[in-house]
Amino acid sequence: MTGTRVLSFALRGAWALAYWLLIVGGVSAGEQTGRTTSTYQSPYSVQFTLPLDDLIGDLKRTIRGDYRQESSIPFPEWYTPEVRSRYGVWGPPIRHYPAPEGLDRKSLAWMQQRVIAVAAGFQGHGYQHHHVPDWDPPAGWPWKEVKAGHNGKGVDCSNFTAFVYNLALGIKMTGAVEEQSKELRIEGPGTGRVTMARRIEKPSSYDELAKTLQTGDLLFVHPNSGRGISHVVLWVGPIGRSPDGAPLVIDSHGEGVEDSRGTPIPAGVHLRPYRDKSWYFRETSHVLRILNDSDASTGR
């Protein structure tokens, strides 16, 4: 797993994530782990240009690789009456991960591709309004209804992007989508440091937007042209691969997006196309760039 390969998504272990096991062919992680009966196979993939072990190998050696460490609340307390009373439907809050070892010496390309590699590890997780993706509340727990029709493991769009940047780089954004869309001063990497994000206004044309964006950028979407931000996606950029050449994003989304074959993409975390006639582009509000050229090799 150290070479450059065309890959899609990662599987997570039944009780702990020992390693981000990347697979070829887009088979749903949920299907592989028994979390869903979906037989969806994605036509989309990612071609990383850096060795995979360099990008995500630390996930098998540190707390980053253990789902029980996703929250600042100790795992044995995730399902206690105290957590239920304090956090309700959202469940235990996210922890703040430290900066990865050696981050100050890493290139911008490494940081960008690491974010996408980490995001890919959650493919197959459902869409739920939770702070952390692997919190799996028992029957009878308060629930904010989603189209899945039941509670279970999963995460919504802005908690997904917040969790990915935190897990990947120790950059801790808010999980509230409207606030996240305005967050230009972000805690991290790790504690005691600050990342300054840059807002980029939406270019007038689809082609110009696609040229402007970089891997790891966050695109914020509003419904009905201006009624507040409702969604956020991660831009995959030139490392994305699609049969029809459409640029790709990765997000936690509800239903309603079709892939290049016309097949509905299931709700939850998946690669999805960003087309010129799509709701994604039509209702894009603006972009936040978390990773800038000045970040590489300087450690902010």
C-alpha positions in Angstrom: 0.0 0.0 0.0 2.9 2.4 -0.6 2.6 3.0 -4.3 0.5 5.3 -6.4 -2.8 3.6 -7.2 -6.3 4.3 -8.4 -8.4 3.8 -5.3 -11.8 4.6 -3.9 -12.7 4.1 -0.3 -11.8 2.8 3.1 -13.3 0.2 5.4 -13.5 0.6 9.1 -13.1 -2.3 11.6 -16.0 -3.7 13.5 -14.6 -2.6 16.9 -11.6 -0.4 16.1 -10.1 1.1 13.1 -6.7 -0.6 12.9 -6.0 0.9 9.5 -7.6 2.8 6.8 -8.0 -0.1 4.4 -8.3 1.3 0.9 -10.1 -0.7 -1.7 -10.5 -0.6 -5.5 -13.8 -0.4 -7.2 -16.1 1.8 -5.1 -17.8 -1.0 -3.1 -19.7 0.6 -0.2 -17.9 0.3 3.1 -21.3 -0.2 4.7 -21.9 -3.2 2.5 -18.5 -4.7 3.5 -19.1 -4.3 7.2 -22.7 -5.3 7.3 -24.0 -1.9 8.3 -26.3 -1.6 5.3 -28.0 -3.8 2.8 -27.0 -1.5 0.0 -25.3 -3.0 -3.0 -24.3 0.3 -4.5 -21.0 0.3 -6.3 -19.6 3.7 -7.1 -18.1 4.5 -10.6 -15.9 7.1 -8.9 -12.4 6.8 -7.4 -9.4 8.8 -6.3 -5.9 8.6 -7.6 -3.5 9.7 -4.9 -0.1 10.9 -6.2 1.6 10.3 -2.8 2.3 6.9 -1.1 -0.7 5.8 0.9 1.3 4.8 3.9 2.8 8.2 4.0 -0.6 9.8 3.8 -2.5 7.7 6.3 -0.2 5.1 7.8 -0.2 6.8 11.2 -3.8 5.8 11.6 -2.7 2.3 12.6 -0.3 3.6 15.2 -2.1 6.4 17.0 -5.4 7.3 18.6 -6.6 8.5 15.2 -7.1 4.9 14.2 -9.5 4.0 17.1 -13.1 5.0 16.7 -13.5 4.9 20.5 -11.3 8.0 20.6 -13.5 10.1 18.4 -15.1 12.1 21.3 -13.7 14.1 24.2 -16.1 12.0 26.3 -14.5 8.6 27.3 -16.0 5.7 25.3 -17.5 3.9 28.3 -19.6 7.0 28.9 -21.0 7.5 25.4 -24.3 6.0 26.2 -24.8 7.1 29.7 -27.9 9.1 31.0 -25.5 12.0 31.6 -24.5 12.2 27.9 -28.1 11.7 26.8 -29.3 14.5 29.1 -26.5 16.9 28.1 -26.1 16.2 24.3 -29.4 14.6 23.3 -29.8 13.7 19.6 -26.2 14.9 18.8 -24.4 12.5 21.0 -20.9 12.9 22.5 -18.9 15.9 21.2 -15.8 15.6 19.0 -12.4 15.5 20.6 -9.6 17.9 19.4 -7.0 15.7 17.8 -3.3 16.8 18.0 -1.4 17.9 14.9 0.0 14.9 13.0 3.6 14.1 13.7 5.9 16.0 11.4 3.2 18.3 10.0 5.5 21.3 9.9 7.6 19.5 7.3 4.8 18.4 5.1 3.9 19.8 1.7 0.6 21.4 0.7 -0.1 18.5 -1.6 0.4 16.1 1.3 -2.1 18.0 3.5 -4.6 18.2 0.7 -4.5 14.6 -0.2 -4.5 13.5 3.5 -7.8 15.3 4.0 -9.3 13.5 1.1 -7.9 10.1 2.1 -9.3 10.5 5.6 -12.6 11.6 4.3 -12.7 8.6 2.0 -12.4 6.4 5.1 -16.0 7.2 6.1 -17.6 6.2 2.8 -20.7 4.1 3.6 -21.5 5.9 6.9 -25.1 7.0 6.9 -26.6 10.5 7.1 -27.4 11.3 10.8 -27.3 14.5 12.9 -24.4 13.4 15.1 -21.2 15.0 16.2 -19.0 11.9 15.6 -19.6 9.4 12.8 -19.2 6.2 14.8 -21.6 7.0 17.7 -24.4 4.4 17.4 -27.2 5.3 19.8 -29.4 2.5 21.3 -33.1 2.1 20.7 -35.1 4.8 22.4 -32.4 7.5 22.2 -33.6 10.9 21.1 -33.3 11.3 17.3 -33.5 14.1 14.8 -35.3 12.4 11.9 -33.6 11.8 8.6 -34.7 10.0 5.4 -32.9 6.8 6.6 -35.9 6.3 8.8 -33.9 5.2 11.8 -31.1 6.2 14.1 -27.6 4.7 13.8 -24.0 5.5 12.9 -23.6 8.5 10.7 -22.9 12.2 10.5 -24.3 15.2 8.7 -22.5 17.4 6.1 -20.9 20.0 8.3 -20.0 17.6 11.2 -18.4 15.5 8.5 -16.2 18.2 7.2 -15.4 19.4 10.7 -14.5 15.8 11.7 -12.4 15.1 8.6 -10.2 18.2 9.0 -9.8 17.5 12.8 -8.9 13.9 12.3 -6.6 14.6 9.4 -4.7 17.7 10.6 -6.0 18.6 14.1 -7.8 21.6 12.7 -11.0 21.9 14.7 -13.9 23.8 13.0 -17.4 24.1 14.4 -19.9 21.5 13.2 -22.7 24.0 12.7 -23.0 24.6 8.9 -23.9 28.3 9.0 -21.2 29.2 11.5 -18.7 27.0 9.7 -19.3 28.9 6.4 -18.1 32.1 8.2 -15.2 30.6 10.2 -12.0 32.3 9.1 -10.0 31.8 12.3 -9.9 28.2 13.2 -8.3 26.5 16.2 -5.4 24.1 15.2 -3.5 22.3 14.1 -3.7 20.9 17.6 -4.0 23.2 20.6 -2.4 26.6 20.9 -2.3 27.3 17.2 -4.6 29.0 14.7 -5.3 28.5 11.0 -6.6 31.4 9.0 -9.0 30.3 6.3 -9.6 32.3 3.1 -13.1 33.1 1.7 -13.3 32.9 -2.1 -16.4 34.2 -3.8 -18.2 32.1 -6.4 -16.9 32.9 -9.9 -19.5 33.7 -12.5 -19.0 30.6 -14.6 -18.8 26.9 -13.8 -15.5 26.5 -15.8 -13.9 29.4 -13.8 -15.0 27.9 -10.5 -13.6 24.5 -11.4 -10.3 26.2 -12.3 -10.2 28.2 -9.1 -10.8 25.4 -6.6 -8.1 23.3 -5.0 -8.2 19.8 -3.4 -9.6 20.1 0.1 -11.6 23.3 -0.4 -15.0 23.6 1.2 -17.9 24.6 -0.9 -21.0 26.0 0.9 -24.4 25.7 -0.6 -27.6 27.5 0.2 -31.1 26.6 -0.9 -33.3 29.0 -2.9 -30.6 31.5 -3.5 -30.0 33.2 -0.2 -32.0 31.6 2.6 -29.0 30.6 4.7 -26.3 28.0 4.2 -27.6 24.5 4.3 -24.9 22.2 3.0 -21.1 21.9 2.6 -18.9 19.6 0.5 -15.2 18.8 0.1 -13.7 19.4 -3.3 -11.6 16.4 -4.5 -9.9 18.2 -7.3 -7.5 16.7 -9.9 -7.0 13.4 -8.0 -10.7 12.5 -8.6 -11.6 10.1 -11.3 -15.0 9.8 -13.0 -16.1 8.0 -16.2 -17.6 11.2 -17.7 -14.9 13.6 -16.5 -17.1 15.4 -14.0 -15.3 17.0 -11.0 -15.9 15.2 -7.8 -16.8 16.2 -4.3 -17.1 14.0 -1.2 -19.9 14.8 1.3 -22.5 13.4 3.6 -25.7 14.0 1.7 -29.3 13.0 1.6 -30.9 11.4 -1.4 -31.3 12.9 -4.9 -27.9 12.8 -6.6 -27.3 10.4 -9.5 -23.9 9.0 -10.6 -22.6 8.9 -14.2 -24.7 5.9 -15.0 -27.9 7.5 -13.8 -27.9 5.4 -10.6 -29.1 7.1 -7.4 -26.3 7.5 -4.9 -27.3 6.4 -1.5 -27.7 8.9 1.4 -24.6 9.3 3.5 -20.9 9.7 2.8 -20.0 9.1 -0.9 -18.1 10.6 -3.8 -20.5 12.6 -5.9 -20.2 14.5 -9.2 -20.2 18.3 -9.2 -21.9 19.1 -12.6 -22.6 22.5 -14.2 -26.4 21.9 -14.1 -26.5 20.5 -10.6 -28.0 21.9 -7.5 -24.5 21.9 -6.1 -23.2 24.5 -8.6 -26.5 26.4 -9.0 -26.7 27.1 -5.3 -23.1 27.3 -4.3 -22.6 30.4 -2.1 -18.9 30.6 -1.6 -15.7 28.7 -0.9 -13.5 28.5 2.2 -9.9 27.5 1.6 -8.4 26.0 4.8 -5.1 25.0 3.2 -3.0 27.7 1.6 0.4 27.7 0.0 1.8 29.5 3.0 0.8 26.6 5.3 3.2 24.1 3.7 6.5 23.5 5.4 5.9 26.3 7.8 3.5 24.7 10.2 1.4 27.9 10.3 
